[in-house]
């Protein structure tokens, strides 16, 4: 999947695992996206994000003892799109991320093609939920007793 210059994203990586950030940097650069900064926690993110000139953040929700959920609103206020990239597939957490302004949500258990499709969609102004995130939300809605027919 190659992208044109118009679709190329300037991405800021936020994950507390340096090896994950390194792998993402390699993957994204192969698709002609630019990784313009990275951080492993909230303080590093806030210190670096404004000078990064990012248009998108790829955000893990688990940042050691901190929650990436606490960053979403601040990133969105800066005009930065937020793609959550997390191992967490709990529907309540996915819903919280979306309610706080995340543009998309991808499980780390998805393939790289799904992650790259999400980056492309969000760069194009669309929202994106990976299949695992969608299934989690659908199961939550469908298990609601108020929806049962009598």
N, CA, C and O atoms as a GROMACS GRO file, in nm:
protein
  600
    1UNK      N    1   0.084  -0.117   0.000
    1UNK     CA    2   0.000   0.000   0.000
    1UNK      C    3   0.089   0.124   0.000
    1UNK      O    4   0.149   0.157   0.103
    2UNK      N    5   0.099   0.192  -0.111
    2UNK     CA    6   0.177   0.315  -0.118
    2UNK      C    7   0.085   0.434  -0.111
    2UNK      O    8  -0.029   0.430  -0.158
    3UNK      N    9   0.135   0.540  -0.053
    3UNK     CA   10   0.055   0.661  -0.039
    3UNK      C   11   0.112   0.771  -0.125
    3UNK      O   12   0.231   0.772  -0.154
    4UNK      N   13   0.028   0.863  -0.166
    4UNK     CA   14   0.074   0.979  -0.240
    4UNK      C   15   0.115   1.086  -0.140
    4UNK      O   16   0.088   1.074  -0.021
    5UNK      N   17   0.180   1.190  -0.190
    5UNK     CA   18   0.223   1.299  -0.102
    5UNK      C   19   0.105   1.361  -0.029
    5UNK      O   20   0.118   1.404   0.086
    6UNK      N   21  -0.011   1.367  -0.095
    6UNK     CA   22  -0.129   1.426  -0.031
    6UNK      C   23  -0.175   1.342   0.088
    6UNK      O   24  -0.230   1.396   0.184
    7UNK      N   25  -0.153   1.211   0.083
    7UNK     CA   26  -0.200   1.122   0.189
    7UNK      C   27  -0.095   1.102   0.298
    7UNK      O   28  -0.126   1.043   0.402
    8UNK      N   29   0.027   1.148   0.276
    8UNK     CA   30   0.134   1.126   0.371
    8UNK      C   31   0.103   1.196   0.504
    8UNK      O   32   0.066   1.313   0.506
    9UNK      N   33   0.119   1.123   0.611
    9UNK     CA   34   0.089   1.178   0.743
    9UNK      C   35   0.218   1.212   0.817
    9UNK      O   36   0.321   1.147   0.797
   10UNK      N   37   0.210   1.313   0.903
   10UNK     CA   38   0.317   1.347   0.996
   10UNK      C   39   0.270   1.296   1.132
   10UNK      O   40   0.180   1.353   1.194
   11UNK      N   41   0.332   1.188   1.178
   11UNK     CA   42   0.280   1.113   1.292
   11UNK      C   43   0.372   1.124   1.413
   11UNK      O   44   0.494   1.109   1.402
   12UNK      N   45   0.312   1.149   1.527
   12UNK     CA   46   0.381   1.152   1.655
   12UNK      C   47   0.345   1.023   1.728
   12UNK      O   48   0.227   0.995   1.748
   13UNK      N   49   0.445   0.944   1.767
   13UNK     CA   50   0.423   0.816   1.831
   13UNK      C   51   0.426   0.830   1.983
   13UNK      O   52   0.517   0.890   2.039
   14UNK      N   53   0.324   0.775   2.049
   14UNK     CA   54   0.317   0.780   2.195
   14UNK      C   55   0.294   0.637   2.245
   14UNK      O   56   0.183   0.584   2.238
   15UNK      N   57   0.401   0.577   2.296
   15UNK     CA   58   0.397   0.441   2.347
   15UNK      C   59   0.511   0.428   2.447
   15UNK      O   60   0.620   0.479   2.424
   16UNK      N   61   0.487   0.359   2.558
   16UNK     CA   62   0.590   0.348   2.660
   16UNK      C   63   0.694   0.241   2.630
   16UNK      O   64   0.787   0.222   2.708
   17UNK      N   65   0.681   0.170   2.520
   17UNK     CA   66   0.778   0.066   2.482
   17UNK      C   67   0.863   0.116   2.364
   17UNK      O   68   0.812   0.130   2.253
   18UNK      N   69   0.992   0.143   2.388
   18UNK     CA   70   1.079   0.192   2.279
   18UNK      C   71   1.084   0.098   2.158
   18UNK      O   72   1.089   0.146   2.045
   19UNK      N   73   1.082  -0.032   2.180
   19UNK     CA   74   1.087  -0.126   2.067
   19UNK      C   75   0.962  -0.115   1.981
   19UNK      O   76   0.970  -0.129   1.858
   20UNK      N   77   0.847  -0.091   2.042
   20UNK     CA   78   0.723  -0.074   1.966
   20UNK      C   79   0.732   0.054   1.883
   20UNK      O   80   0.696   0.054   1.765
   21UNK      N   81   0.781   0.162   1.943
   21UNK     CA   82   0.796   0.287   1.868
   21UNK      C   83   0.893   0.268   1.752
   21UNK      O   84   0.869   0.320   1.642
   22UNK      N   85   1.001   0.195   1.774
   22UNK     CA   86   1.099   0.172   1.667
   22UNK      C   87   1.035   0.093   1.553
   22UNK      O   88   1.053   0.127   1.436
   23UNK      N   89   0.960  -0.011   1.585
   23UNK     CA   90   0.893  -0.091   1.482
   23UNK      C   91   0.792  -0.009   1.405
   23UNK      O   92   0.782  -0.020   1.283
   24UNK      N   93   0.714   0.074   1.476
   24UNK     CA   94   0.616   0.160   1.410
   24UNK      C   95   0.685   0.261   1.318
   24UNK      O   96   0.637   0.289   1.208
   25UNK      N   97   0.797   0.315   1.364
   25UNK     CA   98   0.871   0.411   1.282
   25UNK      C   99   0.914   0.347   1.150
   25UNK      O  100   0.900   0.409   1.044
   26UNK      N  101   0.965   0.224   1.156
   26UNK     CA  102   1.007   0.153   1.035
   26UNK      C  103   0.886   0.127   0.945
   26UNK      O  104   0.890   0.156   0.825
   27UNK      N  105   0.780   0.074   1.001
   27UNK     CA  106   0.659   0.043   0.924
   27UNK      C  107   0.603   0.168   0.855
   27UNK      O  108   0.575   0.165   0.735
   28UNK      N  109   0.588   0.275   0.930
   28UNK     CA  110   0.528   0.397   0.875
   28UNK      C  111   0.618   0.461   0.769
   28UNK      O  112   0.569   0.514   0.669
   29UNK      N  113   0.749   0.456   0.790
   29UNK     CA  114   0.839   0.517   0.690
   29UNK      C  115   0.838   0.436   0.560
   29UNK      O  116   0.858   0.494   0.453
   30UNK      N  117   0.814   0.306   0.567
   30UNK     CA  118   0.803   0.225   0.445
   30UNK      C  119   0.682   0.266   0.363
   30UNK      O  120   0.676   0.243   0.242
   31UNK      N  121   0.586   0.326   0.427
   31UNK     CA  122   0.465   0.372   0.358
   31UNK      C  123   0.469   0.521   0.328
   31UNK      O  124   0.366   0.581   0.296
   32UNK      N  125   0.587   0.581   0.339
   32UNK     CA  126   0.611   0.722   0.308
   32UNK      C  127   0.549   0.819   0.408
   32UNK      O  128   0.538   0.938   0.379
   33UNK      N  129   0.509   0.770   0.524
   33UNK     CA  130   0.466   0.860   0.631
   33UNK      C  131   0.590   0.909   0.706
   33UNK      O  132   0.694   0.844   0.702
   34UNK      N  133   0.578   1.021   0.773
   34UNK     CA  134   0.688   1.077   0.848
   34UNK      C  135   0.659   1.066   0.997
   34UNK      O  136   0.555   1.113   1.044
   35UNK      N  137   0.749   1.005   1.071
   35UNK     CA  138   0.740   1.006   1.216
   35UNK      C  139   0.815   1.131   1.261
   35UNK      O  140   0.937   1.139   1.248
   36UNK      N  141   0.741   1.228   1.312
   36UNK     CA  142   0.798   1.359   1.344
   36UNK      C  143   0.827   1.377   1.492
   36UNK      O  144   0.866   1.485   1.535
   37UNK      N  145   0.807   1.272   1.570
   37UNK     CA  146   0.839   1.280   1.712
   37UNK      C  147   0.784   1.158   1.783
   37UNK      O  148   0.704   1.082   1.728
   38UNK      N  149   0.830   1.141   1.907
   38UNK     CA  150   0.782   1.029   1.985
   38UNK      C  151   0.800   1.058   2.132
   38UNK      O  152   0.881   1.141   2.172
   39UNK      N  153   0.721   0.986   2.213
   39UNK     CA  154   0.727   1.002   2.358
   39UNK      C  155   0.680   0.873   2.423
   39UNK      O  156   0.607   0.794   2.363
   40UNK      N  157   0.722   0.854   2.547
   40UNK     CA  158   0.685   0.734   2.620
   40UNK      C  159   0.591   0.759   2.736
   40UNK      O  160   0.548   0.665   2.802
   41UNK      N  161   0.558   0.886   2.762
   41UNK     CA  162   0.465   0.918   2.870
   41UNK      C  163   0.401   1.054   2.846
   41UNK      O  164   0.429   1.120   2.746
   42UNK      N  165   0.315   1.095   2.936
   42UNK     CA  166   0.240   1.220   2.918
   42UNK      C  167   0.332   1.342   2.921
   42UNK      O  168   0.320   1.431   2.837
   43UNK      N  169   0.425   1.347   3.017
   43UNK     CA  170   0.514   1.463   3.029
   43UNK      C  171   0.599   1.480   2.903
   43UNK      O  172   0.613   1.591   2.853
   44UNK      N  173   0.657   1.371   2.852
   44UNK     CA  174   0.736   1.379   2.728
   44UNK      C  175   0.650   1.425   2.612
   44UNK      O  176   0.694   1.504   2.529
   45UNK      N  177   0.527   1.374   2.605
   45UNK     CA  178   0.438   1.413   2.496
   45UNK      C  179   0.412   1.563   2.500
   45UNK      O  180   0.424   1.631   2.398
   46UNK      N  181   0.378   1.615   2.617
   46UNK     CA  182   0.346   1.757   2.628
   46UNK      C  183   0.468   1.845   2.601
   46UNK      O  184   0.454   1.956   2.550
   47UNK      N  185   0.587   1.795   2.635
   47UNK     CA  186   0.709   1.872   2.611
   47UNK      C  187   0.748   1.876   2.464
   47UNK      O  188   0.816   1.969   2.420
   48UNK      N  189   0.706   1.774   2.387
   48UNK     CA  190   0.754   1.761   2.248
   48UNK      C  191   0.649   1.783   2.140
   48UNK      O  192   0.684   1.812   2.026
   49UNK      N  193   0.524   1.770   2.173
   49UNK     CA  194   0.420   1.766   2.069
   49UNK      C  195   0.408   1.896   1.991
   49UNK      O  196   0.391   1.893   1.869
   50UNK      N  197   0.417   2.011   2.058
   50UNK     CA  198   0.396   2.138   1.989
   50UNK      C  199   0.504   2.167   1.885
   50UNK      O  200   0.475   2.226   1.781
   51UNK      N  201   0.626   2.126   1.912
   51UNK     CA  202   0.735   2.152   1.816
   51UNK      C  203   0.745   2.044   1.708
   51UNK      O  204   0.827   2.056   1.616
   52UNK      N  205   0.664   1.940   1.719
   52UNK     CA  206   0.673   1.828   1.624
   52UNK      C  207   0.607   1.855   1.490
   52UNK      O  208   0.642   1.792   1.390
   53UNK      N  209   0.513   1.947   1.486
   53UNK     CA  210   0.437   1.977   1.365
   53UNK      C  211   0.357   1.855   1.317
   53UNK      O  212   0.336   1.837   1.197
   54UNK      N  213   0.313   1.772   1.412
   54UNK     CA  214   0.237   1.651   1.379
   54UNK      C  215   0.095   1.686   1.337
   54UNK      O  216   0.037   1.783   1.386
   55UNK      N  217   0.040   1.606   1.247
   55UNK     CA  218  -0.101   1.618   1.216
   55UNK      C  219  -0.179   1.497   1.269
   55UNK      O  220  -0.302   1.494   1.264
   56UNK      N  221  -0.104   1.397   1.321
   56UNK     CA  222  -0.169   1.278   1.378
   56UNK      C  223  -0.082   1.224   1.490
   56UNK      O  224   0.040   1.229   1.484
   57UNK      N  225  -0.148   1.171   1.593
   57UNK     CA  226  -0.078   1.100   1.699
   57UNK      C  227  -0.125   0.955   1.698
   57UNK      O  228  -0.245   0.927   1.689
   58UNK      N  229  -0.030   0.864   1.708
   58UNK     CA  230  -0.059   0.722   1.724
   58UNK      C  231  -0.036   0.694   1.871
   58UNK      O  232   0.078   0.693   1.918
   59UNK      N  233  -0.145   0.670   1.943
   59UNK     CA  234  -0.144   0.674   2.090
   59UNK      C  235  -0.177   0.540   2.153
   59UNK      O  236  -0.283   0.483   2.128
   60UNK      N  237  -0.086   0.490   2.235
   60UNK     CA  238  -0.114   0.375   2.320
   60UNK      C  239  -0.186   0.426   2.444
   60UNK      O  240  -0.157   0.536   2.490
   61UNK      N  241  -0.277   0.348   2.498
   61UNK     CA  242  -0.349   0.391   2.617
   61UNK      C  243  -0.275   0.357   2.745
   61UNK      O  244  -0.296   0.420   2.848
   62UNK      N  245  -0.189   0.258   2.738
   62UNK     CA  246  -0.114   0.216   2.856
   62UNK      C  247   0.025   0.277   2.850
   62UNK      O  248   0.110   0.234   2.773
   63UNK      N  249   0.047   0.378   2.933
   63UNK     CA  250   0.175   0.449   2.935
   63UNK      C  251   0.236   0.434   3.074
   63UNK      O  252   0.248   0.531   3.148
   64UNK      N  253   0.273   0.313   3.109
   64UNK     CA  254   0.323   0.285   3.243
   64UNK      C  255   0.210   0.300   3.343
   64UNK      O  256   0.109   0.231   3.336
   65UNK      N  257   0.229   0.392   3.436
   65UNK     CA  258   0.126   0.418   3.538
   65UNK      C  259   0.025   0.523   3.492
   65UNK      O  260  -0.065   0.559   3.568
   66UNK      N  261   0.038   0.572   3.370
   66UNK     CA  262  -0.049   0.676   3.319
   66UNK      C  263  -0.142   0.621   3.211
   66UNK      O  264  -0.117   0.514   3.156
   67UNK      N  265  -0.248   0.696   3.183
   67UNK     CA  266  -0.342   0.656   3.079
   67UNK      C  267  -0.337   0.752   2.961
   67UNK      O  268  -0.345   0.873   2.978
   68UNK      N  269  -0.322   0.696   2.843
   68UNK     CA  270  -0.326   0.776   2.723
   68UNK      C  271  -0.460   0.846   2.702
   68UNK      O  272  -0.469   0.944   2.628
   69UNK      N  273  -0.565   0.795   2.768
   69UNK     CA  274  -0.695   0.861   2.759
   69UNK      C  275  -0.684   1.008   2.802
   69UNK      O  276  -0.756   1.093   2.751
   70UNK      N  277  -0.593   1.036   2.896
   70UNK     CA  278  -0.577   1.172   2.948
   70UNK      C  279  -0.514   1.267   2.846
   70UNK      O  280  -0.514   1.388   2.867
   71UNK      N  281  -0.461   1.214   2.737
   71UNK     CA  282  -0.398   1.298   2.634
   71UNK      C  283  -0.490   1.333   2.518
   71UNK      O  284  -0.466   1.431   2.447
   72UNK      N  285  -0.594   1.256   2.499
   72UNK     CA  286  -0.674   1.270   2.376
   72UNK      C  287  -0.730   1.410   2.358
   72UNK      O  288  -0.712   1.469   2.251
   73UNK      N  289  -0.798   1.464   2.457
   73UNK     CA  290  -0.860   1.596   2.442
   73UNK      C  291  -0.757   1.704   2.412
   73UNK      O  292  -0.780   1.790   2.327
   74UNK      N  293  -0.642   1.700   2.481
   74UNK     CA  294  -0.538   1.801   2.459
   74UNK      C  295  -0.478   1.794   2.320
   74UNK      O  296  -0.448   1.897   2.260
   75UNK      N  297  -0.461   1.674   2.269
   75UNK     CA  298  -0.411   1.657   2.133
   75UNK      C  299  -0.511   1.709   2.032
   75UNK      O  300  -0.474   1.779   1.937
   76UNK      N  301  -0.638   1.677   2.051
   76UNK     CA  302  -0.742   1.723   1.959
   76UNK      C  303  -0.754   1.876   1.961
   76UNK      O  304  -0.776   1.937   1.857
   77UNK      N  305  -0.739   1.937   2.079
   77UNK     CA  306  -0.743   2.084   2.089
   77UNK      C  307  -0.630   2.149   2.009
   77UNK      O  308  -0.643   2.264   1.967
   78UNK      N  309  -0.523   2.078   1.989
   78UNK     CA  310  -0.410   2.128   1.911
   78UNK      C  311  -0.427   2.100   1.761
   78UNK      O  312  -0.339   2.132   1.682
   79UNK      N  313  -0.540   2.042   1.723
   79UNK     CA  314  -0.566   2.011   1.583
   79UNK      C  315  -0.500   1.884   1.535
   79UNK      O  316  -0.485   1.863   1.415
   80UNK      N  317  -0.461   1.799   1.629
   80UNK     CA  318  -0.393   1.674   1.595
   80UNK      C  319  -0.495   1.560   1.600
   80UNK      O  320  -0.561   1.540   1.702
   81UNK      N  321  -0.506   1.487   1.491
   81UNK     CA  322  -0.593   1.369   1.489
   81UNK      C  323  -0.533   1.262   1.578
   81UNK      O  324  -0.411   1.252   1.590
   82UNK      N  325  -0.618   1.182   1.641
   82UNK     CA  326  -0.570   1.078   1.733
   82UNK      C  327  -0.618   0.941   1.688
   82UNK      O  328  -0.738   0.916   1.676
   83UNK      N  329  -0.521   0.854   1.665
   83UNK     CA  330  -0.550   0.714   1.638
   83UNK      C  331  -0.499   0.634   1.758
   83UNK      O  332  -0.378   0.626   1.780
   84UNK      N  333  -0.591   0.576   1.834
   84UNK     CA  334  -0.552   0.493   1.946
   84UNK      C  335  -0.506   0.359   1.892
   84UNK      O  336  -0.572   0.298   1.807
   85UNK      N  337  -0.392   0.314   1.941
   85UNK     CA  338  -0.334   0.186   1.902
   85UNK      C  339  -0.299   0.114   2.031
   85UNK      O  340  -0.194   0.138   2.091
   86UNK      N  341  -0.389   0.027   2.074
   86UNK     CA  342  -0.380  -0.030   2.208
   86UNK      C  343  -0.412  -0.179   2.209
   86UNK      O  344  -0.485  -0.228   2.124
   87UNK      N  345  -0.356  -0.248   2.305
   87UNK     CA  346  -0.388  -0.389   2.326
   87UNK      C  347  -0.527  -0.404   2.390
   87UNK      O  348  -0.587  -0.511   2.382
   88UNK      N  349  -0.576  -0.299   2.452
   88UNK     CA  350  -0.704  -0.304   2.521
   88UNK      C  351  -0.819  -0.312   2.420
   88UNK      O  352  -0.831  -0.229   2.330
   89UNK      N  353  -0.903  -0.413   2.437
   89UNK     CA  354  -1.019  -0.430   2.350
   89UNK      C  355  -1.150  -0.421   2.428
   89UNK      O  356  -1.255  -0.463   2.378
   90UNK      N  357  -1.144  -0.367   2.550
   90UNK     CA  358  -1.265  -0.353   2.631
   90UNK      C  359  -1.354  -0.244   2.570
   90UNK      O  360  -1.309  -0.132   2.546
   91UNK      N  361  -1.478  -0.278   2.548
   91UNK     CA  362  -1.569  -0.185   2.481
   91UNK      C  363  -1.585  -0.055   2.557
   91UNK      O  364  -1.597   0.051   2.496
   92UNK      N  365  -1.585  -0.060   2.690
   92UNK     CA  366  -1.600   0.063   2.769
   92UNK      C  367  -1.482   0.157   2.746
   92UNK      O  368  -1.500   0.279   2.741
   93UNK      N  369  -1.362   0.102   2.733
   93UNK     CA  370  -1.243   0.184   2.709
   93UNK      C  371  -1.245   0.241   2.567
   93UNK      O  372  -1.211   0.358   2.547
   94UNK      N  373  -1.284   0.159   2.472
   94UNK     CA  374  -1.295   0.208   2.334
   94UNK      C  375  -1.395   0.323   2.327
   94UNK      O  376  -1.369   0.425   2.264
   95UNK      N  377  -1.507   0.306   2.393
   95UNK     CA  378  -1.610   0.411   2.395
   95UNK      C  379  -1.557   0.538   2.462
   95UNK      O  380  -1.583   0.648   2.413
   96UNK      N  381  -1.483   0.524   2.573
   96UNK     CA  382  -1.426   0.642   2.639
   96UNK      C  383  -1.330   0.715   2.546
   96UNK      O  384  -1.332   0.838   2.538
   97UNK      N  385  -1.246   0.640   2.476
   97UNK     CA  386  -1.150   0.702   2.384
   97UNK      C  387  -1.223   0.780   2.275
   97UNK      O  388  -1.185   0.892   2.242
   98UNK      N  389  -1.325   0.720   2.219
   98UNK     CA  390  -1.401   0.788   2.113
   98UNK      C  391  -1.476   0.909   2.168
   98UNK      O  392  -1.481   1.013   2.102
   99UNK      N  393  -1.532   0.897   2.287
   99UNK     CA  394  -1.603   1.010   2.349
   99UNK      C  395  -1.509   1.126   2.382
   99UNK      O  396  -1.552   1.241   2.386
  100UNK      N  397  -1.383   1.096   2.407
  100UNK     CA  398  -1.285   1.201   2.437
  100UNK      C  399  -1.229   1.264   2.310
  100UNK      O  400  -1.153   1.361   2.317
  101UNK      N  401  -1.265   1.209   2.194
  101UNK     CA  402  -1.226   1.272   2.068
  101UNK      C  403  -1.136   1.192   1.977
  101UNK      O  404  -1.094   1.243   1.873
  102UNK      N  405  -1.104   1.067   2.013
  102UNK     CA  406  -1.019   0.987   1.925
  102UNK      C  407  -1.086   0.971   1.788
  102UNK      O  408  -1.208   0.952   1.780
  103UNK      N  409  -1.007   0.980   1.683
  103UNK     CA  410  -1.058   0.965   1.547
  103UNK      C  411  -1.068   0.820   1.505
  103UNK      O  412  -1.139   0.787   1.410
  104UNK      N  413  -0.998   0.733   1.575
  104UNK     CA  414  -1.000   0.593   1.541
  104UNK      C  415  -0.940   0.509   1.652
  104UNK      O  416  -0.879   0.559   1.746
  105UNK      N  417  -0.962   0.378   1.638
  105UNK     CA  418  -0.914   0.284   1.740
  105UNK      C  419  -0.875   0.154   1.669
  105UNK      O  420  -0.956   0.096   1.597
  106UNK      N  421  -0.751   0.111   1.691
  106UNK     CA  422  -0.702  -0.013   1.633
  106UNK      C  423  -0.641  -0.096   1.745
  106UNK      O  424  -0.561  -0.047   1.825
  107UNK      N  425  -0.678  -0.222   1.749
  107UNK     CA  426  -0.620  -0.315   1.845
  107UNK      C  427  -0.480  -0.353   1.799
  107UNK      O  428  -0.455  -0.370   1.680
  108UNK      N  429  -0.389  -0.367   1.894
  108UNK     CA  430  -0.254  -0.412   1.860
  108UNK      C  431  -0.251  -0.558   1.816
  108UNK      O  432  -0.148  -0.607   1.772
  109UNK      N  433  -0.363  -0.626   1.828
  109UNK     CA  434  -0.372  -0.764   1.782
  109UNK      C  435  -0.413  -0.773   1.635
  109UNK      O  436  -0.424  -0.883   1.581
  110UNK      N  437  -0.436  -0.660   1.571
  110UNK     CA  438  -0.470  -0.655   1.429
  110UNK      C  439  -0.342  -0.661   1.345
  110UNK      O  440  -0.232  -0.646   1.398
  111UNK      N  441  -0.357  -0.684   1.215
  111UNK     CA  442  -0.242  -0.686   1.124
  111UNK      C  443  -0.196  -0.543   1.093
  111UNK      O  444  -0.268  -0.446   1.116
  112UNK      N  445  -0.074  -0.533   1.042
  112UNK     CA  446  -0.022  -0.402   1.006
  112UNK      C  447  -0.103  -0.338   0.893
  112UNK      O  448  -0.112  -0.216   0.887
  113UNK      N  449  -0.160  -0.419   0.805
  113UNK     CA  450  -0.245  -0.363   0.698
  113UNK      C  451  -0.363  -0.286   0.756
  113UNK      O  452  -0.402  -0.182   0.703
  114UNK      N  453  -0.420  -0.337   0.864
  114UNK     CA  454  -0.533  -0.269   0.927
  114UNK      C  455  -0.488  -0.138   0.989
  114UNK      O  456  -0.557  -0.036   0.979
  115UNK      N  457  -0.372  -0.139   1.054
  115UNK     CA  458  -0.318  -0.016   1.111
  115UNK      C  459  -0.292   0.087   1.002
  115UNK      O  460  -0.327   0.204   1.018
  116UNK      N  461  -0.231   0.045   0.894
  116UNK     CA  462  -0.200   0.139   0.785
  116UNK      C  463  -0.328   0.191   0.719
  116UNK      O  464  -0.333   0.308   0.680
  117UNK      N  465  -0.429   0.108   0.707
  117UNK     CA  466  -0.557   0.155   0.652
  117UNK      C  467  -0.619   0.260   0.744
  117UNK      O  468  -0.678   0.357   0.696
  118UNK      N  469  -0.605   0.241   0.874
  118UNK     CA  470  -0.658   0.338   0.970
  118UNK      C  471  -0.586   0.471   0.956
  118UNK      O  472  -0.649   0.577   0.958
  119UNK      N  473  -0.454   0.468   0.942
  119UNK     CA  474  -0.377   0.591   0.923
  119UNK      C  475  -0.424   0.663   0.798
  119UNK      O  476  -0.444   0.785   0.800
  120UNK      N  477  -0.441   0.591   0.690
  120UNK     CA  478  -0.487   0.650   0.564
  120UNK      C  479  -0.626   0.710   0.579
  120UNK      O  480  -0.650   0.823   0.534
  121UNK      N  481  -0.717   0.637   0.641
  121UNK     CA  482  -0.853   0.688   0.660
  121UNK      C  483  -0.854   0.816   0.744
  121UNK      O  484  -0.920   0.914   0.708
  122UNK      N  485  -0.782   0.814   0.853
  122UNK     CA  486  -0.783   0.931   0.941
  122UNK      C  487  -0.716   1.049   0.874
  122UNK      O  488  -0.761   1.163   0.890
  123UNK      N  489  -0.611   1.025   0.799
  123UNK     CA  490  -0.545   1.132   0.724
  123UNK      C  491  -0.642   1.193   0.622
  123UNK      O  492  -0.633   1.312   0.591
  124UNK      N  493  -0.734   1.112   0.572
  124UNK     CA  494  -0.834   1.159   0.474
  124UNK      C  495  -0.956   1.222   0.542
  124UNK      O  496  -1.052   1.258   0.475
  125UNK      N  497  -0.952   1.234   0.675
  125UNK     CA  498  -1.062   1.298   0.747
  125UNK      C  499  -1.173   1.203   0.787
  125UNK      O  500  -1.278   1.246   0.834
  126UNK      N  501  -1.150   1.074   0.770
  126UNK     CA  502  -1.251   0.975   0.807
  126UNK      C  503  -1.222   0.923   0.948
  126UNK      O  504  -1.116   0.950   1.004
  127UNK      N  505  -1.316   0.850   1.004
  127UNK     CA  506  -1.296   0.779   1.130
  127UNK      C  507  -1.267   0.633   1.096
  127UNK      O  508  -1.302   0.586   0.988
  128UNK      N  509  -1.202   0.562   1.190
  128UNK     CA  510  -1.169   0.422   1.161
  128UNK      C  511  -1.171   0.341   1.290
  128UNK      O  512  -1.106   0.376   1.388
  129UNK      N  513  -1.247   0.234   1.288
  129UNK     CA  514  -1.246   0.134   1.395
  129UNK      C  515  -1.201   0.002   1.335
  129UNK      O  516  -1.254  -0.042   1.233
  130UNK      N  517  -1.103  -0.060   1.398
  130UNK     CA  518  -1.056  -0.189   1.348
  130UNK      C  519  -1.164  -0.294   1.372
  130UNK      O  520  -1.255  -0.272   1.452
  131UNK      N  521  -1.155  -0.407   1.304
  131UNK     CA  522  -1.256  -0.513   1.324
  131UNK      C  523  -1.271  -0.556   1.470
  131UNK      O  524  -1.383  -0.578   1.516
  132UNK      N  525  -1.161  -0.568   1.542
  132UNK     CA  526  -1.171  -0.611   1.682
  132UNK      C  527  -1.239  -0.504   1.768
  132UNK      O  528  -1.317  -0.538   1.857
  133UNK      N  529  -1.210  -0.378   1.742
  133UNK     CA  530  -1.275  -0.269   1.816
  133UNK      C  531  -1.424  -0.264   1.783
  133UNK      O  532  -1.507  -0.246   1.872
  134UNK      N  533  -1.455  -0.279   1.657
  134UNK     CA  534  -1.595  -0.280   1.615
  134UNK      C  535  -1.672  -0.394   1.679
  134UNK      O  536  -1.784  -0.376   1.726
  135UNK      N  537  -1.611  -0.512   1.681
  135UNK     CA  538  -1.677  -0.628   1.741
  135UNK      C  539  -1.700  -0.606   1.891
  135UNK      O  540  -1.806  -0.642   1.943
  136UNK      N  541  -1.604  -0.548   1.959
  136UNK     CA  542  -1.621  -0.520   2.102
  136UNK      C  543  -1.737  -0.427   2.128
  136UNK      O  544  -1.816  -0.450   2.219
  137UNK      N  545  -1.747  -0.321   2.049
  137UNK     CA  546  -1.858  -0.227   2.065
  137UNK      C  547  -1.991  -0.292   2.028
  137UNK      O  548  -2.092  -0.270   2.096
  138UNK      N  549  -1.992  -0.369   1.922
  138UNK     CA  550  -2.116  -0.436   1.879
  138UNK      C  551  -2.164  -0.534   1.986
  138UNK      O  552  -2.283  -0.539   2.017
  139UNK      N  553  -2.072  -0.610   2.043
  139UNK     CA  554  -2.111  -0.704   2.148
  139UNK      C  555  -2.168  -0.633   2.269
  139UNK      O  556  -2.263  -0.681   2.332
  140UNK      N  557  -2.112  -0.517   2.302
  140UNK     CA  558  -2.163  -0.439   2.416
  140UNK      C  559  -2.305  -0.392   2.388
  140UNK      O  560  -2.393  -0.401   2.474
  141UNK      N  561  -2.327  -0.342   2.270
  141UNK     CA  562  -2.460  -0.291   2.234
  141UNK      C  563  -2.560  -0.406   2.229
  141UNK      O  564  -2.671  -0.395   2.281
  142UNK      N  565  -2.521  -0.516   2.166
  142UNK     CA  566  -2.613  -0.627   2.150
  142UNK      C  567  -2.643  -0.701   2.279
  142UNK      O  568  -2.744  -0.771   2.289
  143UNK      N  569  -2.556  -0.688   2.379
  143UNK     CA  570  -2.581  -0.753   2.507
  143UNK      C  571  -2.663  -0.665   2.601
  143UNK      O  572  -2.690  -0.705   2.715
  144UNK      N  573  -2.702  -0.549   2.556
  144UNK     CA  574  -2.784  -0.458   2.636
  144UNK      C  575  -2.924  -0.515   2.649
  144UNK      O  576  -2.994  -0.532   2.549
  145UNK      N  577  -2.968  -0.545   2.773
  145UNK     CA  578  -3.100  -0.603   2.792
  145UNK      C  579  -3.215  -0.516   2.741
  145UNK      O  580  -3.323  -0.566   2.710
  146UNK      N  581  -3.192  -0.386   2.734
  146UNK     CA  582  -3.298  -0.295   2.686
  146UNK      C  583  -3.328  -0.319   2.539
  146UNK      O  584  -3.434  -0.279   2.490
  147UNK      N  585  -3.236  -0.384   2.466
  147UNK     CA  586  -3.258  -0.408   2.325
  147UNK      C  587  -3.329  -0.540   2.296
  147UNK      O  588  -3.367  -0.568   2.183
  148UNK      N  589  -3.347  -0.621   2.399
  148UNK     CA  590  -3.413  -0.751   2.379
  148UNK      C  591  -3.560  -0.730   2.343
  148UNK      O  592  -3.629  -0.645   2.400
  149UNK      N  593  -3.606  -0.809   2.250
  149UNK     CA  594  -3.745  -0.800   2.207
  149UNK      C  595  -3.829  -0.894   2.292
  149UNK      O  596  -3.785  -1.005   2.323
  150UNK      N  597  -3.945  -0.853   2.327
  150UNK     CA  598  -4.036  -0.938   2.407
  150UNK      C  599  -4.145  -0.994   2.321
  150UNK      O  600  -4.230  -1.068   2.371
   0.00000   0.00000   0.00000
